[in-house]
Amino acid sequence: MKEERQQYTLHNDKGRCYLTFPALERYEGLRHLFTTRRGGVSTGCCDSWNFGAWDLDSEENIRRNYEILAEVLGVSADRMVRTAQTHTANIRIVSEDDMGKGITRKRDYDNVDGLVTNVRRLPIVTGHADCNAVFFFDPKKEVIGLAHSGWRGTLAGIGRQMVDVMQSEYGCLPSDLVTGLGPALCRDCFEVDTDVAQAFFDADRGYRQFAYRSGEKYYIDLKKIIRSDLMDCGILPEHFSDMDLCTKCRKDMFFSHRGHMGKRGIMAAAMMLV
C-alpha cells in the first residue's frame, strides 16, 4: 500500500513505513528510501524502527531493525554500509571492501558524514533525527551519494563537497545529478543562538535571506541553504526535490531530537544501485 503526494510517496509494506521521492522512483536501476518511526521491533522511546540511540535501545533490536531495512531493499544486512557521523563535510568513497561496516562489522573509519559509490547492490546508509538527508543520483554515470547534513555539515558545505567528489572521482556533471532532501527541521523549528546565526552570515551574506530573528533567537531555513548551495554548484532546479516534512512538527511520524528532548530513536536514509 502506498500514499502518493507531489513531494513524496509514503509506502506501507507489511507495517514497514517509509518514504521515497517520486523523481527518483522512476529510475529502475535505483532503490532509495527514508524510514519513519514505524516498521521495526524497538520499544519505549525508540518505538519502533530505530537505527541508533544505542544507550536507549538494545543491540539486538537495532540489529533486527537493520535486517528489516535490508529486507525492504532486497539485500542482506551484511552488504549495507553506514556513516560514522560527527557533523563533518567528509565524504567516503565506498567499495566492496566496505560491505557491512557500521552494520554487521566494525568500521575502520571515523568522521564520515557522506558516502558515495558506483557499486551495485551495496546500500549506503545515513542516520537522522532532525538533520537533513541529502540524496544524490547520477542516472548517466550510475553513481549514488548520500549525506548527513546538520547545521555544522551544512555550514561546512557537505552538499557542495559531495558534488565535487562525484565530479572528480566519477566524472559526474552537476547538471545530470538528481537530488532530494528528506524530512528534517523546518525553519520555524530550527531555533539557534546569535553565534550560530552569525557563523552562517559570516560564511555567506546571502544566507541572511533564509533566516529571521525573534527576540534573542534566530530561525534558519537549512533546507533553503542546502538548495541554494546545490544550485550554485550547477544542480538544475528541476532536478531538486524536497519532501517538505518537518521531523519536529510530525513527531507522530518521525523521531526528533529536539521534539522528543533527546529521548528518541534514529531514522535511516538509504540508497542502492541495482
N, C-alpha and C positions, 0 to 999 in steps of 0.2 A: 504494500500500500504506500502511496506517496501523495504528498500535497504540493502542488506546483504554484509558485509565486514568480513574479518577474525577477526578483533578486536571487532567489534560491529555491531549491526543491527539498522538501522535508520527507525523508524516507522512514518507514516503519517496517523493518524486516524482522518479523517474529519478536517484536518488542525492542529491537535494536534500532534506536532512533538516531539518525544522522542527517547532515545537510550536504548538498552538492551545489555547484554553480551550473546553471543552465548553459552558460557559454562554454564550459569545459566538458559537459556531459556529451556533447555531440562528437567528441573525438573517441573513436572506437579503441584506439591504442593507449588510452589513459584511464586510470581509475583514481579517484580522489574523494575525500570527504572531510567533514568536520563533525566530531561527535557532539551529542548533547549529554545531559546527565543520565539519560535513560538507556539501559541496554546491558548493564553489567551485573556483577554479583556483590558489590560492596554494600555496606550498611552504614547507618548513622549519618554523620555529616557528609560522608563520601558517597552516599546512596545516589546512583548505583554503578555508573560506568566511570570509574576513577583510574587514571593512568599515572598517578604520582601521590603526593601528600603521604609519604612513607611513614611519617610519625603519627598519622591519623587512621591508617588502614593497615591491613596485614599484607605481607609479601605474597601469600597465597592468592588473595583476592585480586591484587594488582596483576599478578602473572596470568590469572584466568581472564581478566579483562583484556589483556593484550592478545590472548589466544582468540577471544571473541572477535576482536578487531581484525585479526589475521583471517579468520573465517569469512568475515564480511568482504575482505579484499580478495579472497580466494587463494591465499598462500599459507604457509606455516609460519608460526611466530619466530622461528629461528632465522628467517630471512629478513626481518624488519631491522631498521637502523634508526636509532634515536639520537637527538642532540644532547649536548651536555651544557645546558643553558646557564649563562651567567650575565645576560643582558649586554652582550658584546655585539660587534658587527662582523665577527669572524665566520667565514664560510668554509665548510669542509667538502672536498670532492670525494664522493662515496664510490667505492669499488666492491667487487665480490668479496674481497678480504674483510670487509666491514660487516658482513652478514651477522645479525644477531646482537651487535654491540648496543648496549644500553637496554636490551630487551631480555635476551637469554644468556648473554655473556658480558663480561666486564668490558667497558670502554678503555681504550688506550689513548684517549684524547680528552681534553677539557676545554672549557671556554669556547664552545662552539654553539652558535645560535642559528646557523643556517646550514642546510645540506643541499647538494646538487649532484645529479647523476644522469648518465645515459644508459645505465644498465637495466635490462628488463627484469621484471618480477623481483625487484629489490625495493620494497616500500621504504620511503623516508618519512620520519615521524617527528613532530614537534609537540610540546605540551603548552597548554594555555588555560588561564583563569582570569582574564581581563585584557591581556596583551594581544596584539594583532597577530594573526596568522596570515602571512603573505604568500600566495601561491603563484608560481611561475611555470609556464609551459611553452616550449618552442615546438610547434607541430611540424616544422620543416626539418630541423636538426634532431628532433625527438629527444629533447633534454627537459628534465624537470628540476625545479628548485623550490624549496620551502624554507621560510624564515620566521623566526620568533622575534617580533618587533614591539617591545615595550617602549616606554618613553626614552630610556637610555639607548636602546638599539636604534630607535628612530632618529634620535639626535645624532648618533654616530653614523647614520646613513647606511644601515644594513640593506635596505632596498636597493640603493644605488650600487652597493658593493656586490649584491647578487647579480645585477645586470652586468657589471664589469667582469665578474668571474665567468658568467655564461658566455660572454662575448670573447674573452681572451682564451679560455680553455676549450670552448666548443665551437667557436665561430658563429655564435648566435647573433642575429641582428635584432636590436631593440624593437624595431618596428614589426617584427614577427612574433614577439612574445605576447602571450595571452596571460593576463594577471588577474588576481582577485584577492579581496580582503574578507576574512571570516569574521564571526561575531567577536566584538571587543567593546571596551568602554566607549560610549558616545561622548561628545564634547561636554554636555551638561553633567556627566558623571565623572569626568576626569578633572578633579579639583587639585590644584597644586599651589605651593607657596611661591612667593616672588622670585626666589633664587632659581627655581626650576624654570619658571616662565622666562626669566631673563637669559638663561642659558640658551633657550630656543631663539630669542630675539637677537642675541649676540651672534648666533650661528648663521642666521639669515633674517634680515629685516622683513622679508616678505612673509615670514611666519606670523607676524602680528595680526594679519588678516584672519588667521584661523584661531584667534583667542579673544576672550573678553574678560573683563575684571568685574568682580562683585565683592565689595567690601575689601577685605585684606587678601582675598584669594583670586587666583586666575583659573580660567577654564579653557582647556586647549583641545582642539579637534585633531587628534593624532591621525585619524583616517584621512583627512584632507591634506595633512602634511605629507603623508606617505604617497598619496595620489599625486600631489604636486611634484615630489621628488622623482617619481616614476615618469611623469610626463616630461620633466626636464631631461631625463635620460633617453628619451625618444620613444617611450611606450605610447602607442596610439590610444586616444580616448575611447575609441570603440572596442579596444582590446582590454579594457579595465572593467571589473565588476566589483561591487560591494554588497555583501549580504544585508547590510544596513540593519543589523541586530545588535543590541547592547546587552552585554552579559549581566550587568548590574540591574538594568531595567527588567530583564527577563530571568530573574533568579529561579523561577519555576522550571526553566528550560536549561539553564547553564549554571556551572559553578562560577562564582565571582569572588575574588579575593577581597575586594572592597565591600561588596554587598553582603557577604557571609562573614565578614570580620575575621578573615583568616581561617575559619573553620570550614574548609571546603576541599573537594577533590580537584582533579585536573582533567580537562578535556584534551583530546588529541586531534591534530590535523595530520592527514596522511595523503601521500601521492605515490603512484606506481605506474610504470610503463608496462604494458602487456603485449 
